[in-house]
Amino acid sequence: MLLLSRKFAKSKRSKPAWNRKQKSLRILARKFTRKIVAHPRDLAIYDNTWKVGFGLWNYRDPEFALEVSLLIGGIVLYLVRNTVPAIRKGAVIAFGLVLVVVQIGDTYVPRTPLTAKATAMGVWVFYTLFVLIAFAVEKIGARTKHNTP
């Protein structure tokens, strides 16, 4: 992973100031959304002293609306900022719809609580599956590079 990040850093050296700003904005956005959505208001970070979160998960409908709007906003931003073939646009939209269906199931379908180990395993499996699908979607319609002189 470290080698990949070094390779990425070397390939993006033409605009280092913009890359630092973009990375900072991504980190800030992640921290902001995790504080609003992910953490109940009484979640302890360490030693039960610092509490974080606004407790939005206590209210299903606003939490669902925010999560889906962030997902749709990210898809729209991706499609607007990148020139992608029509087939990949369709695949990105279809994958977004699948993620919305998963979010509906996660938010509104009642189920029995899982153990901590089963939850961690399920999250690991589904996150890995979603990353692999996103990787495959990114490769749709991509031109292959030939190493010809």
PyMOL commands that place a pseudoatom at each C-alpha (Angstrom):
pseudoatom trace, name=CA, resn=MET, resi=1, chain=A, elem=C, hetatm=0, pos=[0.000, 0.000, 0.000]
pseudoatom trace, name=CA, resn=LEU, resi=2, chain=A, elem=C, hetatm=0, pos=[2.873, 2.331, 0.794]
pseudoatom trace, name=CA, resn=LEU, resi=3, chain=A, elem=C, hetatm=0, pos=[4.380, 1.691, -2.633]
pseudoatom trace, name=CA, resn=LEU, resi=4, chain=A, elem=C, hetatm=0, pos=[1.092, 2.544, -4.319]
pseudoatom trace, name=CA, resn=SER, resi=5, chain=A, elem=C, hetatm=0, pos=[0.781, 5.786, -2.395]
pseudoatom trace, name=CA, resn=ARG, resi=6, chain=A, elem=C, hetatm=0, pos=[4.355, 6.733, -3.323]
pseudoatom trace, name=CA, resn=LYS, resi=7, chain=A, elem=C, hetatm=0, pos=[3.659, 5.932, -6.972]
pseudoatom trace, name=CA, resn=PHE, resi=8, chain=A, elem=C, hetatm=0, pos=[0.512, 8.065, -6.853]
pseudoatom trace, name=CA, resn=ALA, resi=9, chain=A, elem=C, hetatm=0, pos=[2.388, 10.910, -5.202]
pseudoatom trace, name=CA, resn=LYS, resi=10, chain=A, elem=C, hetatm=0, pos=[5.089, 10.818, -7.868]
pseudoatom trace, name=CA, resn=SER, resi=11, chain=A, elem=C, hetatm=0, pos=[2.543, 10.847, -10.683]
pseudoatom trace, name=CA, resn=LYS, resi=12, chain=A, elem=C, hetatm=0, pos=[0.792, 13.920, -9.274]
pseudoatom trace, name=CA, resn=ARG, resi=13, chain=A, elem=C, hetatm=0, pos=[3.817, 16.158, -8.710]
pseudoatom trace, name=CA, resn=SER, resi=14, chain=A, elem=C, hetatm=0, pos=[2.767, 18.706, -11.289]
pseudoatom trace, name=CA, resn=LYS, resi=15, chain=A, elem=C, hetatm=0, pos=[0.316, 20.398, -8.917]
pseudoatom trace, name=CA, resn=PRO, resi=16, chain=A, elem=C, hetatm=0, pos=[1.479, 19.689, -5.337]
pseudoatom trace, name=CA, resn=ALA, resi=17, chain=A, elem=C, hetatm=0, pos=[-0.307, 22.662, -3.752]
pseudoatom trace, name=CA, resn=TRP, resi=18, chain=A, elem=C, hetatm=0, pos=[-3.661, 21.663, -5.232]
pseudoatom trace, name=CA, resn=ASN, resi=19, chain=A, elem=C, hetatm=0, pos=[-3.144, 18.043, -4.186]
pseudoatom trace, name=CA, resn=ARG, resi=20, chain=A, elem=C, hetatm=0, pos=[-2.473, 19.078, -0.592]
pseudoatom trace, name=CA, resn=LYS, resi=21, chain=A, elem=C, hetatm=0, pos=[-5.581, 21.267, -0.570]
pseudoatom trace, name=CA, resn=GLN, resi=22, chain=A, elem=C, hetatm=0, pos=[-7.679, 18.536, -2.120]
pseudoatom trace, name=CA, resn=LYS, resi=23, chain=A, elem=C, hetatm=0, pos=[-6.420, 15.965, 0.388]
pseudoatom trace, name=CA, resn=SER, resi=24, chain=A, elem=C, hetatm=0, pos=[-7.097, 18.338, 3.275]
pseudoatom trace, name=CA, resn=LEU, resi=25, chain=A, elem=C, hetatm=0, pos=[-10.625, 18.972, 2.027]
pseudoatom trace, name=CA, resn=ARG, resi=26, chain=A, elem=C, hetatm=0, pos=[-11.260, 15.237, 1.715]
pseudoatom trace, name=CA, resn=ILE, resi=27, chain=A, elem=C, hetatm=0, pos=[-10.067, 14.614, 5.264]
pseudoatom trace, name=CA, resn=LEU, resi=28, chain=A, elem=C, hetatm=0, pos=[-12.141, 17.500, 6.600]
pseudoatom trace, name=CA, resn=ALA, resi=29, chain=A, elem=C, hetatm=0, pos=[-15.239, 16.322, 4.739]
pseudoatom trace, name=CA, resn=ARG, resi=30, chain=A, elem=C, hetatm=0, pos=[-14.772, 12.786, 6.048]
pseudoatom trace, name=CA, resn=LYS, resi=31, chain=A, elem=C, hetatm=0, pos=[-14.414, 13.968, 9.642]
pseudoatom trace, name=CA, resn=PHE, resi=32, chain=A, elem=C, hetatm=0, pos=[-17.449, 16.232, 9.287]
pseudoatom trace, name=CA, resn=THR, resi=33, chain=A, elem=C, hetatm=0, pos=[-19.694, 13.551, 7.801]
pseudoatom trace, name=CA, resn=ARG, resi=34, chain=A, elem=C, hetatm=0, pos=[-18.545, 10.939, 10.299]
pseudoatom trace, name=CA, resn=LYS, resi=35, chain=A, elem=C, hetatm=0, pos=[-19.355, 13.315, 13.151]
pseudoatom trace, name=CA, resn=ILE, resi=36, chain=A, elem=C, hetatm=0, pos=[-22.828, 14.079, 11.837]
pseudoatom trace, name=CA, resn=VAL, resi=37, chain=A, elem=C, hetatm=0, pos=[-23.927, 10.686, 10.597]
pseudoatom trace, name=CA, resn=ALA, resi=38, chain=A, elem=C, hetatm=0, pos=[-21.905, 7.886, 12.031]
pseudoatom trace, name=CA, resn=HIS, resi=39, chain=A, elem=C, hetatm=0, pos=[-21.553, 8.514, 15.708]
pseudoatom trace, name=CA, resn=PRO, resi=40, chain=A, elem=C, hetatm=0, pos=[-24.274, 8.597, 18.297]
pseudoatom trace, name=CA, resn=ARG, resi=41, chain=A, elem=C, hetatm=0, pos=[-23.943, 11.604, 20.548]
pseudoatom trace, name=CA, resn=ASP, resi=42, chain=A, elem=C, hetatm=0, pos=[-22.623, 9.543, 23.430]
pseudoatom trace, name=CA, resn=LEU, resi=43, chain=A, elem=C, hetatm=0, pos=[-19.903, 7.579, 21.636]
pseudoatom trace, name=CA, resn=ALA, resi=44, chain=A, elem=C, hetatm=0, pos=[-16.704, 7.565, 23.645]
pseudoatom trace, name=CA, resn=ILE, resi=45, chain=A, elem=C, hetatm=0, pos=[-13.463, 7.853, 21.732]
pseudoatom trace, name=CA, resn=TYR, resi=46, chain=A, elem=C, hetatm=0, pos=[-11.195, 6.666, 24.537]
pseudoatom trace, name=CA, resn=ASP, resi=47, chain=A, elem=C, hetatm=0, pos=[-11.596, 6.061, 28.236]
pseudoatom trace, name=CA, resn=ASN, resi=48, chain=A, elem=C, hetatm=0, pos=[-15.185, 7.355, 28.249]
pseudoatom trace, name=CA, resn=THR, resi=49, chain=A, elem=C, hetatm=0, pos=[-13.986, 10.974, 28.570]
pseudoatom trace, name=CA, resn=TRP, resi=50, chain=A, elem=C, hetatm=0, pos=[-14.449, 12.552, 25.123]
pseudoatom trace, name=CA, resn=LYS, resi=51, chain=A, elem=C, hetatm=0, pos=[-17.869, 12.161, 23.557]
pseudoatom trace, name=CA, resn=VAL, resi=52, chain=A, elem=C, hetatm=0, pos=[-18.446, 12.761, 19.846]
pseudoatom trace, name=CA, resn=GLY, resi=53, chain=A, elem=C, hetatm=0, pos=[-21.323, 12.829, 17.372]
pseudoatom trace, name=CA, resn=PHE, resi=54, chain=A, elem=C, hetatm=0, pos=[-24.641, 14.556, 16.989]
pseudoatom trace, name=CA, resn=GLY, resi=55, chain=A, elem=C, hetatm=0, pos=[-26.748, 11.411, 17.344]
pseudoatom trace, name=CA, resn=LEU, resi=56, chain=A, elem=C, hetatm=0, pos=[-28.332, 11.619, 13.898]
pseudoatom trace, name=CA, resn=TRP, resi=57, chain=A, elem=C, hetatm=0, pos=[-28.623, 7.836, 13.783]
pseudoatom trace, name=CA, resn=ASN, resi=58, chain=A, elem=C, hetatm=0, pos=[-31.294, 8.141, 16.436]
pseudoatom trace, name=CA, resn=TYR, resi=59, chain=A, elem=C, hetatm=0, pos=[-33.537, 9.599, 13.692]
pseudoatom trace, name=CA, resn=ARG, resi=60, chain=A, elem=C, hetatm=0, pos=[-33.891, 7.265, 10.721]
pseudoatom trace, name=CA, resn=ASP, resi=61, chain=A, elem=C, hetatm=0, pos=[-35.411, 9.556, 8.117]
pseudoatom trace, name=CA, resn=PRO, resi=62, chain=A, elem=C, hetatm=0, pos=[-32.973, 12.500, 8.370]
pseudoatom trace, name=CA, resn=GLU, resi=63, chain=A, elem=C, hetatm=0, pos=[-30.038, 10.075, 8.579]
pseudoatom trace, name=CA, resn=PHE, resi=64, chain=A, elem=C, hetatm=0, pos=[-31.252, 8.209, 5.489]
pseudoatom trace, name=CA, resn=ALA, resi=65, chain=A, elem=C, hetatm=0, pos=[-31.852, 11.440, 3.566]
pseudoatom trace, name=CA, resn=LEU, resi=66, chain=A, elem=C, hetatm=0, pos=[-28.369, 12.728, 4.406]
pseudoatom trace, name=CA, resn=GLU, resi=67, chain=A, elem=C, hetatm=0, pos=[-26.634, 9.469, 3.508]
pseudoatom trace, name=CA, resn=VAL, resi=68, chain=A, elem=C, hetatm=0, pos=[-28.457, 9.136, 0.183]
pseudoatom trace, name=CA, resn=SER, resi=69, chain=A, elem=C, hetatm=0, pos=[-27.929, 12.799, -0.685]
pseudoatom trace, name=CA, resn=LEU, resi=70, chain=A, elem=C, hetatm=0, pos=[-24.179, 12.430, 0.003]
pseudoatom trace, name=CA, resn=LEU, resi=71, chain=A, elem=C, hetatm=0, pos=[-24.096, 9.331, -2.196]
pseudoatom trace, name=CA, resn=ILE, resi=72, chain=A, elem=C, hetatm=0, pos=[-26.009, 10.978, -5.037]
pseudoatom trace, name=CA, resn=GLY, resi=73, chain=A, elem=C, hetatm=0, pos=[-23.938, 14.146, -4.705]
pseudoatom trace, name=CA, resn=GLY, resi=74, chain=A, elem=C, hetatm=0, pos=[-20.741, 12.105, -4.962]
pseudoatom trace, name=CA, resn=ILE, resi=75, chain=A, elem=C, hetatm=0, pos=[-21.997, 10.299, -8.056]
pseudoatom trace, name=CA, resn=VAL, resi=76, chain=A, elem=C, hetatm=0, pos=[-23.034, 13.555, -9.718]
pseudoatom trace, name=CA, resn=LEU, resi=77, chain=A, elem=C, hetatm=0, pos=[-19.696, 15.151, -8.843]
pseudoatom trace, name=CA, resn=TYR, resi=78, chain=A, elem=C, hetatm=0, pos=[-17.832, 12.143, -10.277]
pseudoatom trace, name=CA, resn=LEU, resi=79, chain=A, elem=C, hetatm=0, pos=[-19.822, 12.209, -13.509]
pseudoatom trace, name=CA, resn=VAL, resi=80, chain=A, elem=C, hetatm=0, pos=[-19.501, 15.974, -13.955]
pseudoatom trace, name=CA, resn=ARG, resi=81, chain=A, elem=C, hetatm=0, pos=[-15.782, 16.246, -13.169]
pseudoatom trace, name=CA, resn=ASN, resi=82, chain=A, elem=C, hetatm=0, pos=[-14.636, 13.219, -15.191]
pseudoatom trace, name=CA, resn=THR, resi=83, chain=A, elem=C, hetatm=0, pos=[-15.020, 12.494, -18.870]
pseudoatom trace, name=CA, resn=VAL, resi=84, chain=A, elem=C, hetatm=0, pos=[-16.321, 8.957, -18.932]
pseudoatom trace, name=CA, resn=PRO, resi=85, chain=A, elem=C, hetatm=0, pos=[-17.812, 6.867, -21.723]
pseudoatom trace, name=CA, resn=ALA, resi=86, chain=A, elem=C, hetatm=0, pos=[-21.576, 6.427, -21.780]
pseudoatom trace, name=CA, resn=ILE, resi=87, chain=A, elem=C, hetatm=0, pos=[-21.325, 2.771, -20.786]
pseudoatom trace, name=CA, resn=ARG, resi=88, chain=A, elem=C, hetatm=0, pos=[-19.381, 3.683, -17.634]
pseudoatom trace, name=CA, resn=LYS, resi=89, chain=A, elem=C, hetatm=0, pos=[-21.889, 6.429, -16.785]
pseudoatom trace, name=CA, resn=GLY, resi=90, chain=A, elem=C, hetatm=0, pos=[-24.612, 3.811, -16.869]
pseudoatom trace, name=CA, resn=ALA, resi=91, chain=A, elem=C, hetatm=0, pos=[-22.542, 1.453, -14.716]
pseudoatom trace, name=CA, resn=VAL, resi=92, chain=A, elem=C, hetatm=0, pos=[-21.818, 4.208, -12.164]
pseudoatom trace, name=CA, resn=ILE, resi=93, chain=A, elem=C, hetatm=0, pos=[-25.517, 5.101, -11.946]
pseudoatom trace, name=CA, resn=ALA, resi=94, chain=A, elem=C, hetatm=0, pos=[-26.487, 1.419, -11.624]
pseudoatom trace, name=CA, resn=PHE, resi=95, chain=A, elem=C, hetatm=0, pos=[-23.900, 0.904, -8.868]
pseudoatom trace, name=CA, resn=GLY, resi=96, chain=A, elem=C, hetatm=0, pos=[-25.252, 4.001, -7.119]
pseudoatom trace, name=CA, resn=LEU, resi=97, chain=A, elem=C, hetatm=0, pos=[-28.768, 2.555, -7.258]
pseudoatom trace, name=CA, resn=VAL, resi=98, chain=A, elem=C, hetatm=0, pos=[-27.471, -0.701, -5.769]
pseudoatom trace, name=CA, resn=LEU, resi=99, chain=A, elem=C, hetatm=0, pos=[-25.864, 1.276, -2.937]
pseudoatom trace, name=CA, resn=VAL, resi=100, chain=A, elem=C, hetatm=0, pos=[-29.150, 3.136, -2.331]
pseudoatom trace, name=CA, resn=VAL, resi=101, chain=A, elem=C, hetatm=0, pos=[-30.992, -0.202, -2.122]
pseudoatom trace, name=CA, resn=VAL, resi=102, chain=A, elem=C, hetatm=0, pos=[-28.379, -1.468, 0.351]
pseudoatom trace, name=CA, resn=GLN, resi=103, chain=A, elem=C, hetatm=0, pos=[-28.848, 1.722, 2.388]
pseudoatom trace, name=CA, resn=ILE, resi=104, chain=A, elem=C, hetatm=0, pos=[-32.637, 1.241, 2.374]
pseudoatom trace, name=CA, resn=GLY, resi=105, chain=A, elem=C, hetatm=0, pos=[-32.161, -2.302, 3.632]
pseudoatom trace, name=CA, resn=ASP, resi=106, chain=A, elem=C, hetatm=0, pos=[-29.690, -1.211, 6.280]
pseudoatom trace, name=CA, resn=THR, resi=107, chain=A, elem=C, hetatm=0, pos=[-31.871, 1.631, 7.521]
pseudoatom trace, name=CA, resn=TYR, resi=108, chain=A, elem=C, hetatm=0, pos=[-35.423, 0.314, 7.305]
pseudoatom trace, name=CA, resn=VAL, resi=109, chain=A, elem=C, hetatm=0, pos=[-35.399, -3.508, 7.253]
pseudoatom trace, name=CA, resn=PRO, resi=110, chain=A, elem=C, hetatm=0, pos=[-35.702, -4.887, 10.779]
pseudoatom trace, name=CA, resn=ARG, resi=111, chain=A, elem=C, hetatm=0, pos=[-33.311, -7.656, 11.762]
pseudoatom trace, name=CA, resn=THR, resi=112, chain=A, elem=C, hetatm=0, pos=[-31.951, -9.249, 14.872]
pseudoatom trace, name=CA, resn=PRO, resi=113, chain=A, elem=C, hetatm=0, pos=[-28.728, -7.690, 16.194]
pseudoatom trace, name=CA, resn=LEU, resi=114, chain=A, elem=C, hetatm=0, pos=[-25.531, -9.490, 15.296]
pseudoatom trace, name=CA, resn=THR, resi=115, chain=A, elem=C, hetatm=0, pos=[-22.564, -10.201, 17.484]
pseudoatom trace, name=CA, resn=ALA, resi=116, chain=A, elem=C, hetatm=0, pos=[-19.600, -7.844, 17.256]
pseudoatom trace, name=CA, resn=LYS, resi=117, chain=A, elem=C, hetatm=0, pos=[-17.581, -10.479, 15.387]
pseudoatom trace, name=CA, resn=ALA, resi=118, chain=A, elem=C, hetatm=0, pos=[-20.364, -11.132, 12.861]
pseudoatom trace, name=CA, resn=THR, resi=119, chain=A, elem=C, hetatm=0, pos=[-20.851, -7.398, 12.311]
pseudoatom trace, name=CA, resn=ALA, resi=120, chain=A, elem=C, hetatm=0, pos=[-17.132, -6.840, 11.738]
pseudoatom trace, name=CA, resn=MET, resi=121, chain=A, elem=C, hetatm=0, pos=[-16.978, -9.763, 9.315]
pseudoatom trace, name=CA, resn=GLY, resi=122, chain=A, elem=C, hetatm=0, pos=[-20.036, -8.552, 7.408]
pseudoatom trace, name=CA, resn=VAL, resi=123, chain=A, elem=C, hetatm=0, pos=[-18.667, -5.029, 7.140]
pseudoatom trace, name=CA, resn=TRP, resi=124, chain=A, elem=C, hetatm=0, pos=[-15.317, -6.354, 5.940]
pseudoatom trace, name=CA, resn=VAL, resi=125, chain=A, elem=C, hetatm=0, pos=[-16.911, -8.606, 3.311]
pseudoatom trace, name=CA, resn=PHE, resi=126, chain=A, elem=C, hetatm=0, pos=[-19.282, -5.955, 1.973]
pseudoatom trace, name=CA, resn=TYR, resi=127, chain=A, elem=C, hetatm=0, pos=[-16.702, -3.151, 1.956]
pseudoatom trace, name=CA, resn=THR, resi=128, chain=A, elem=C, hetatm=0, pos=[-14.329, -5.424, 0.036]
pseudoatom trace, name=CA, resn=LEU, resi=129, chain=A, elem=C, hetatm=0, pos=[-17.104, -6.371, -2.379]
pseudoatom trace, name=CA, resn=PHE, resi=130, chain=A, elem=C, hetatm=0, pos=[-18.037, -2.722, -2.964]
pseudoatom trace, name=CA, resn=VAL, resi=131, chain=A, elem=C, hetatm=0, pos=[-14.399, -1.771, -3.579]
pseudoatom trace, name=CA, resn=LEU, resi=132, chain=A, elem=C, hetatm=0, pos=[-14.015, -4.573, -6.113]
pseudoatom trace, name=CA, resn=ILE, resi=133, chain=A, elem=C, hetatm=0, pos=[-17.225, -3.524, -7.873]
pseudoatom trace, name=CA, resn=ALA, resi=134, chain=A, elem=C, hetatm=0, pos=[-16.097, 0.113, -7.945]
pseudoatom trace, name=CA, resn=PHE, resi=135, chain=A, elem=C, hetatm=0, pos=[-12.733, -0.996, -9.353]
pseudoatom trace, name=CA, resn=ALA, resi=136, chain=A, elem=C, hetatm=0, pos=[-14.498, -3.010, -12.070]
pseudoatom trace, name=CA, resn=VAL, resi=137, chain=A, elem=C, hetatm=0, pos=[-16.810, -0.089, -12.888]
pseudoatom trace, name=CA, resn=GLU, resi=138, chain=A, elem=C, hetatm=0, pos=[-13.782, 2.198, -13.213]
pseudoatom trace, name=CA, resn=LYS, resi=139, chain=A, elem=C, hetatm=0, pos=[-12.245, -0.195, -15.753]
pseudoatom trace, name=CA, resn=ILE, resi=140, chain=A, elem=C, hetatm=0, pos=[-15.378, -0.295, -17.956]
pseudoatom trace, name=CA, resn=GLY, resi=141, chain=A, elem=C, hetatm=0, pos=[-14.712, 1.437, -21.241]
pseudoatom trace, name=CA, resn=ALA, resi=142, chain=A, elem=C, hetatm=0, pos=[-11.105, 2.274, -20.358]
pseudoatom trace, name=CA, resn=ARG, resi=143, chain=A, elem=C, hetatm=0, pos=[-8.663, 2.133, -23.217]
pseudoatom trace, name=CA, resn=THR, resi=144, chain=A, elem=C, hetatm=0, pos=[-5.787, -0.265, -22.880]
pseudoatom trace, name=CA, resn=LYS, resi=145, chain=A, elem=C, hetatm=0, pos=[-2.293, 1.174, -23.123]
pseudoatom trace, name=CA, resn=HIS, resi=146, chain=A, elem=C, hetatm=0, pos=[0.153, -0.479, -25.466]
pseudoatom trace, name=CA, resn=ASN, resi=147, chain=A, elem=C, hetatm=0, pos=[3.870, -0.223, -24.868]
pseudoatom trace, name=CA, resn=THR, resi=148, chain=A, elem=C, hetatm=0, pos=[4.846, 0.321, -28.481]
pseudoatom trace, name=CA, resn=PRO, resi=149, chain=A, elem=C, hetatm=0, pos=[7.733, 2.641, -29.366]
for i in range(1, 149): cmd.bond("trace and resi %d" % i, "trace and resi %d" % (i + 1))
show_as sticks, trace
zoom trace
